[in-house]
Amino acid sequence: MRPLVWIFLEGGGETSRPRALWRLLLQFVLWQILAGIFAGILFVSWRAAGGGGIGLSLVGFVANLPAVLVSVWLSGRFFDRRRFEDFGFHLRRRWLYDLLFGLALGAALISGVFAVEDALGWVKVRGTLESLLPGLPFATALLPVLVLYLCVGIYEETFSRGYQLRNLAEGLNLPFIGERGAVVAAWVLSSAFFGLLHLFNPNATAVSAANVALAGLLLGTGYVLTGELAIPIGIHITWNIFEGVVYGLPVSGTSPVGAVFFASRERGPDVWTGGAFGPEGGLLVTAAVLVGMVITAGWVKLSRGRLGIREELARRPGDDGAKSDRMR
């Protein structure tokens, strides 16, 4: 009979390490511990500097960025035996081009949704360049919310796609599934989990959760086709900024904060516009996400000359093919 420790470890002797699915739990716990530490440091520093107001409400979001990055680095170093860059951060020229593409695509997709709503009379703009923080000018109120969405876009993709999807793929890489099947299954499962997490957002519905899960598939498309986080990070950042800051619409059930370029109110059918949850709860976003997946696949084919699932995402460090993964 194998010892109980086999449930938690794979390999043997000096090569033993937590099994792939357990690494997800360990990384999450480490993330929460570090988030508390960083939040405390930022809170004390901000108050010592005489800061208050919206800066304090941003502490948690800002603290999550270093917490996720450090927890993934530590987990990769001690649990995965994998370098941090192998979670999707091979920062080369191609990575930058992919990031710019993702930024442009995220802005274009949500702009398309807004344009359709406007053409159909489903959205009304009540004002422009509005500060939502009493006593603060537009430019001052704008900066904190841009920082918020920048942090969220980076740390959510690092966790959901970079660490979670890759570990799920490695854990599911069983003989009867295979590498390609493991990556696809991890892609679907991580996206479903992404949608379930958003069920706890204000005004969430079954449709909004399904749509967010579908958006997870869109964000994961760039990762499973390139092995890099540039495209998903880019899409995530500008999608949120254009939805909540430029067009002044709810972002995943949360009302706009800080400042908006257009103070808008949706008034069309909830099934299409998403109602109180915002566009992500409506069928217009469903269509936009599907279009975005096709465009992402087209970009990968155009920029790389090939299109296919990056099977190396399911491989352990040291397996055949891992070297090519590291050298991309």
C-alpha positions, 0 to 999 in steps of 0.5 A: 500500500502506498503511503498517505503522503502519495495523495499529496506528492508526486515523484519520489525522494528529492523530486517529490512535489505537491500534485498538480491540483493541490498546488492550486490550493497551496498557491491560493492560500499563499496568495491570500496570506500575501494579500493581507500582508501587502494590504496592511503595508499599503494601508499604513503607508497611505494613512501615514502619508495623509491619504484617505478617500478612494485611495483606501478603497483601492488598497485591496485591489492594488495589494492583490497584484504583488500578492498574486505575482509573488505567490505564483513565483514562489509556487512555481519555484518550490511547488511546480519547479517551473520558472515564473516566465513559463506561466505566460511571461516570456517578455519579448517583442512578440509578447509586446505585439500580442499585448497591443493586439489584446488591448485593441481587441478588448476596446473594440469588442466592448465599443462594438457592443456600445455602438449597437446599443446606441444605434438601437436606442438602448443606451442614453448618454446623460453627460460627459467627463464626469467625476463620480467623487464629490469634490474631486476634478475629473482627472484626479478621479480618473487615475485611481480607477485606471490603476484599479483595472490595470491591476485587476487585468494583470492579477486575474489573468496571472491567476486564472489563466497563467497558474490555474489553467496550466496546473489544471492541464498538467493535472489532467494530462492522463493517458486516456486524455492526452496533452491536447485534451488536457489543455482543452479540458483545463481551458473549459474548467478554468473558464467555468470556475471564472464564471462561477466566481462572478455569481457572487457579484451584485445583480448576477444571474445565470445568464451573466455567469454563463456569459462571464464563463464564455468571456473566460474562454475568450481570455483563455483563447490567446493563452492556449494558442500562444502559451503567453498571457499577453493577449488575455491581459490586454483584452481584460484591461481595456474591456473593463476600462472601456466598459466602466470608464469610457462608456460608464456602464456597470462592470460585472454588476458593479456600478462605475467608480471614479470617473467616466467619459460618458455617463450612460444608462442602459434602457433596452431589453435586459436579455440583450443589454444585461440590465443591472449587471451591465453588458456582460449579462446580455446577449450582445456580449455573447456575440461579441465574445464569439467574434473576439475568439475568431479574431484572436485565432486569426491574429495568432494564425497571421502572426505565427503562421500556425494555429493550434493548441499549445500542448506543452501547457500540459507538460511537466518541467523536464518532459520532452518539449519543455525546452521548446516551451521555455525558448519561445 
